[in-house]
Amino acid sequence: MILEEVYETIKQRIKEKPEGSYVAKLTTDDKKSAINKICEKIGEEATELILAAKDNKKDEIIYEAADLIFHTMVLLAYKGIEFEDLLKEFEQRRK
Ligand SMILES: N=c1c2ncn([C@@H]3O[C@H](COP(=O)(O)OP(=O)(O)OP(=O)(O)O)[C@@H](O)[C@H]3O)c2ncn1[C@@H]1O[C@H](COP(=O)(O)O)[C@@H](O)[C@H]1O
């Protein structure tokens, strides 16, 4: 599944920190700590998704939802959580 593949790429970028990688930049402490940068992006993307939803613009809703999910995955990977753990959580909630 595409999300799992992107998650593996995110984990690799966090570990190897290649030049030009957005994930590597976001997850490296510099003037701001990595955790602050990641959490700020999640806040921004959540706000942008809310605004898109209120404007009722379907394409923008999809675009902003993808940004929010992506940055949430960066947070989980940065915290050493496996994608499988997220899937298990959803599995447990299944009715
Ligand atoms: N799916 C994504 C993805 N979605 C969104 N973004 C980035 O998230 C940022 C979204 O922030 P904004 O909307 O605020 O746009 P911006 O103003 O350009 O961002 P900032 O410079 O303000 O941070 C943009 O820079 C996007 O490029 C992503 N960057 C990377 N990926 C995936 O992550 C993988 C690793 O990427 P790199 O680390 O760049 O190699 C790639 O193979 C992709 O699959």
The ligand as an SDF file (V2000), in Angstrom:
LIG
                    3D

 44 47  0  0  0  0  0  0  0  0999 V2000
    4.3520   12.8850    0.6870 N   0  0  0  0  0  0  0  0  0  0  0  0
    5.2170   13.7390    0.8410 C   0  0  0  0  0  0  0  0  0  0  0  0
    4.8580   15.1190    1.1230 C   0  0  0  0  0  0  0  0  0  0  0  0
    3.6720   15.7210    1.2840 N   0  0  0  0  0  0  0  0  0  0  0  0
    3.9380   17.0040    1.5420 C   0  0  0  0  0  0  0  0  0  0  0  0
    5.2750   17.2270    1.5560 N   0  0  0  0  0  0  0  0  0  0  0  0
    5.9690   18.4860    1.8040 C   0  0  0  0  0  0  0  0  0  0  0  0
    5.3700   19.0950    2.9210 O   0  0  0  0  0  0  0  0  0  0  0  0
    5.4570   20.5080    2.7990 C   0  0  0  0  0  0  0  0  0  0  0  0
    4.0830   21.0900    3.0680 C   0  0  0  0  0  0  0  0  0  0  0  0
    4.2500   22.3050    3.6190 O   0  0  0  0  0  0  0  0  0  0  0  0
    3.4430   23.5740    3.0900 P   0  0  0  0  0  0  0  0  0  0  0  0
    2.0900   23.1400    2.5940 O   0  0  0  0  0  0  0  0  0  0  0  0
    3.4600   24.5720    4.1790 O   0  0  0  0  0  0  0  0  0  0  0  0
    4.3100   24.0240    1.8700 O   0  0  0  0  0  0  0  0  0  0  0  0
    5.6870   24.8150    1.9470 P   0  0  0  0  0  0  0  0  0  0  0  0
    5.3830   26.2600    2.1760 O   0  0  0  0  0  0  0  0  0  0  0  0
    6.4270   24.4620    0.6810 O   0  0  0  0  0  0  0  0  0  0  0  0
    6.4410   24.1690    3.2280 O   0  0  0  0  0  0  0  0  0  0  0  0
    7.4770   24.8620    4.1920 P   0  0  0  0  0  0  0  0  0  0  0  0
    8.6900   25.1870    3.3650 O   0  0  0  0  0  0  0  0  0  0  0  0
    6.8010   26.0820    4.8050 O   0  0  0  0  0  0  0  0  0  0  0  0
    7.7560   23.7880    5.2350 O   0  0  0  0  0  0  0  0  0  0  0  0
    5.9420   20.8190    1.3780 C   0  0  0  0  0  0  0  0  0  0  0  0
    7.3090   21.2060    1.4000 O   0  0  0  0  0  0  0  0  0  0  0  0
    5.7800   19.4830    0.6560 C   0  0  0  0  0  0  0  0  0  0  0  0
    6.7640   19.2520   -0.3230 O   0  0  0  0  0  0  0  0  0  0  0  0
    5.8880   16.0660    1.2970 C   0  0  0  0  0  0  0  0  0  0  0  0
    7.2030   15.7390    1.2280 N   0  0  0  0  0  0  0  0  0  0  0  0
    7.5160   14.4400    0.9750 C   0  0  0  0  0  0  0  0  0  0  0  0
    6.5720   13.4470    0.8070 N   0  0  0  0  0  0  0  0  0  0  0  0
    6.9790   12.0260    0.6710 C   0  0  0  0  0  0  0  0  0  0  0  0
    8.0680   11.8000    1.5490 O   0  0  0  0  0  0  0  0  0  0  0  0
    9.1300   11.1540    0.8540 C   0  0  0  0  0  0  0  0  0  0  0  0
   10.4470   11.6970    1.3590 C   0  0  0  0  0  0  0  0  0  0  0  0
   10.5860   13.0430    0.9480 O   0  0  0  0  0  0  0  0  0  0  0  0
   12.0050   13.7690    1.0740 P   0  0  0  0  0  0  0  0  0  0  0  0
   12.3630   13.7470    2.5230 O   0  0  0  0  0  0  0  0  0  0  0  0
   11.8080   15.1540    0.5390 O   0  0  0  0  0  0  0  0  0  0  0  0
   12.9810   12.9740    0.2700 O   0  0  0  0  0  0  0  0  0  0  0  0
    8.9040   11.4460   -0.6400 C   0  0  0  0  0  0  0  0  0  0  0  0
    9.3300   10.3470   -1.3800 O   0  0  0  0  0  0  0  0  0  0  0  0
    7.4080   11.6220   -0.7250 C   0  0  0  0  0  0  0  0  0  0  0  0
    6.8510   10.3330   -0.9750 O   0  0  0  0  0  0  0  0  0  0  0  0
  1  2  2  0
  2  3  1  0
  2 31  1  0
  3  4  1  0
  3 28  2  0
  4  5  2  0
  5  6  1  0
  6  7  1  0
  6 28  1  0
  7  8  1  0
  7 26  1  0
  8  9  1  0
  9 10  1  0
  9 24  1  0
 10 11  1  0
 11 12  1  0
 12 13  2  0
 12 14  1  0
 12 15  1  0
 15 16  1  0
 16 17  2  0
 16 18  1  0
 16 19  1  0
 19 20  1  0
 20 21  2  0
 20 22  1  0
 20 23  1  0
 24 25  1  0
 24 26  1  0
 26 27  1  0
 28 29  1  0
 29 30  2  0
 30 31  1  0
 31 32  1  0
 32 33  1  0
 32 43  1  0
 33 34  1  0
 34 35  1  0
 34 41  1  0
 35 36  1  0
 36 37  1  0
 37 38  2  0
 37 39  1  0
 37 40  1  0
 41 42  1  0
 41 43  1  0
 43 44  1  0
M  END
$$$$
